[in-house]
Amino acid sequence: MAREFGVTDTTIRSWVRQADLDAGRRTDGLTTDEKKELAQLRRENARLREERDILKKAAAWFAQEEEATRTHKKRSDS
């Protein structure tokens, strides 16, 4: 079979193992759907972390700008 498909024996065993997981005959790994969901959740998690980091930087920048404006206003009022 491996020669027929041009793959290694290990690849065939991997395909059979994954088919058994997907069919519920095995429970020692993730199904294809679970792997897809995990990949999607990891991408979403990375995007959310990036958005959080951007918001942190923006909040720090705005706080710095507000402080600079207050300091400048105090000097002008004197």
PyMOL commands that set and color helices and strands:
alter all, ss='L'
color gray80, all
select helices_A, chain A and resi 2-5+9-23+32-77
alter helices_A, ss='H'
color red, helices_A
deselect
rebuild
show_as cartoon
